[in-house]
């Protein structure tokens, strides 16, 4: 038998004996309990659950779709729908830091005047310049489907911002893009029951 095999077997035997001794050592010694921070996934799942269980419901009314005039020709803009009739709803909560979280779903008429659904999760950091006024900035992640993509599910991650007075907020997002696509400001009214 070669020396390297003898060393490997000796190491393996010592390792196994050490593993068998670990429970015995821990049983005799008092080990202080360590506080373990929840993982990012656990915090996200807890946030989703808390938002879903919230008793705060909201109504969303799409208001206006603005196509960036520097990225589209006048002819294209004339052919686009900028009145996104639709409706949506959601559940929201305000966390311990005063920030807004929501689960939502909305359906509206897109730029081509065809139905576009969207559903997702939104988060906004909230600033309170006065008791009744709030300003928010954050992000939303969700799924949409468009007629020009055969209504296949499309993931979206977009910035959102809001100006809120008491229970009513004007919210919006900007969809980035290139020349002749994207570069759209989409706004909606959010009313909390």
SULLIN-V953417 format. One record per residue. N is the residue number from 1. RES is the residue in one small letter. SS is DSSP state (H for helix, E for strand, - for the rest). PHI is phi in whole degrees, -180 to 180 (NA if undefined). Layout:
BEGIN
N_RES_SS_PHI ; N_RES_SS_PHI
END
This chain:
BEGIN
1_x_-_NA ; 2_x_-_-76 ; 3_x_H_-65 ; 4_x_H_-67 ; 5_x_H_-71 ; 6_x_H_-66 ; 7_x_H_-63 ; 8_x_H_-64 ; 9_x_H_-66 ; 10_x_H_-63 ; 11_x_H_-62 ; 12_x_H_-62 ; 13_x_H_-64 ; 14_x_H_-63 ; 15_x_H_-64 ; 16_x_H_-66 ; 17_x_H_-63 ; 18_x_H_-62 ; 19_x_H_-63 ; 20_x_H_-70 ; 21_x_H_-82 ; 22_x_H_-56 ; 23_x_H_-62 ; 24_x_H_-66 ; 25_x_H_-65 ; 26_x_H_-67 ; 27_x_H_-68 ; 28_x_H_-85 ; 29_x_-_-94 ; 30_x_-_-83 ; 31_x_-_-106 ; 32_x_-_-64 ; 33_x_-_-72 ; 34_x_-_-89 ; 35_x_-_-87 ; 36_x_-_-105 ; 37_x_-_-68 ; 38_x_-_-64 ; 39_x_-_-71 ; 40_x_H_-58 ; 41_x_H_-63 ; 42_x_H_-65 ; 43_x_H_-65 ; 44_x_H_-64 ; 45_x_H_-63 ; 46_x_H_-65 ; 47_x_H_-66 ; 48_x_H_-63 ; 49_x_H_-63 ; 50_x_H_-62 ; 51_x_H_-68 ; 52_x_H_-62 ; 53_x_H_-84 ; 54_x_-_-64 ; 55_x_-_-95 ; 56_x_E_-88 ; 57_x_E_-111 ; 58_x_E_-136 ; 59_x_E_-114 ; 60_x_E_-118 ; 61_x_E_-125 ; 62_x_E_-60 ; 63_x_E_-111 ; 64_x_E_-155 ; 65_x_E_-120 ; 66_x_E_-107 ; 67_x_E_-92 ; 68_x_-_-57 ; 69_x_-_-63 ; 70_x_-_-82 ; 71_x_-_-112 ; 72_x_-_-130 ; 73_x_-_-75 ; 74_x_H_-61 ; 75_x_H_-64 ; 76_x_H_-63 ; 77_x_H_-60 ; 78_x_H_-61 ; 79_x_H_-89 ; 80_x_-_-93 ; 81_x_-_-85 ; 82_x_-_-114 ; 83_x_-_-115 ; 84_x_-_-84 ; 85_x_-_-50 ; 86_x_E_173 ; 87_x_E_-163 ; 88_x_E_-157 ; 89_x_E_-152 ; 90_x_E_-168 ; 91_x_E_-122 ; 92_x_E_-138 ; 93_x_E_-151 ; 94_x_E_-114 ; 95_x_-_-80 ; 96_x_-_-61 ; 97_x_-_-89 ; 98_x_-_85 ; 99_x_-_-92 ; 100_x_E_-97 ; 101_x_E_-129 ; 102_x_E_-150 ; 103_x_E_-109 ; 104_x_E_-144 ; 105_x_E_-146 ; 106_x_E_-148 ; 107_x_E_-129 ; 108_x_E_-151 ; 109_x_E_-85 ; 110_x_-_-81 ; 111_x_-_-60 ; 112_x_-_-96 ; 113_x_-_65 ; 114_x_-_-121 ; 115_x_E_-63 ; 116_x_E_-134 ; 117_x_E_-90 ; 118_x_E_-148 ; 119_x_E_-145 ; 120_x_E_178 ; 121_x_E_-122 ; 122_x_E_-130 ; 123_x_E_-137 ; 124_x_E_-137 ; 125_x_E_-76 ; 126_x_E_-114 ; 127_x_E_-113 ; 128_x_-_-120 ; 129_x_-_-69 ; 130_x_-_-140 ; 131_x_-_-63 ; 132_x_-_-98 ; 133_x_E_-98 ; 134_x_E_-136 ; 135_x_E_-122 ; 136_x_E_-129 ; 137_x_E_-146 ; 138_x_E_-173 ; 139_x_E_-146 ; 140_x_E_-129 ; 141_x_E_-131 ; 142_x_E_-167 ; 143_x_E_-133 ; 144_x_E_-128 ; 145_x_E_-149 ; 146_x_-_-126 ; 147_x_H_-63 ; 148_x_H_-73 ; 149_x_H_-119 ; 150_x_-_57 ; 151_x_-_56 ; 152_x_-_-76 ; 153_x_-_-63 ; 154_x_E_-121 ; 155_x_E_-72 ; 156_x_E_-134 ; 157_x_E_-133 ; 158_x_E_-137 ; 159_x_E_-76 ; 160_x_E_-135 ; 161_x_E_-142 ; 162_x_E_-151 ; 163_x_E_-127 ; 164_x_E_-125 ; 165_x_E_-126 ; 166_x_-_52 ; 167_x_-_-105 ; 168_x_E_-117 ; 169_x_E_-133 ; 170_x_E_-98 ; 171_x_E_-118 ; 172_x_E_-160 ; 173_x_E_-140 ; 174_x_E_-116 ; 175_x_E_-93 ; 176_x_-_-72 ; 177_x_-_180 ; 178_x_-_-117 ; 179_x_-_-74 ; 180_x_-_82 ; 181_x_-_-152 ; 182_x_-_61 ; 183_x_-_51 ; 184_x_E_-126 ; 185_x_E_-98 ; 186_x_E_-116 ; 187_x_E_-122 ; 188_x_E_-151 ; 189_x_E_-99 ; 190_x_E_-118 ; 191_x_E_-122 ; 192_x_E_-94 ; 193_x_-_-74
END
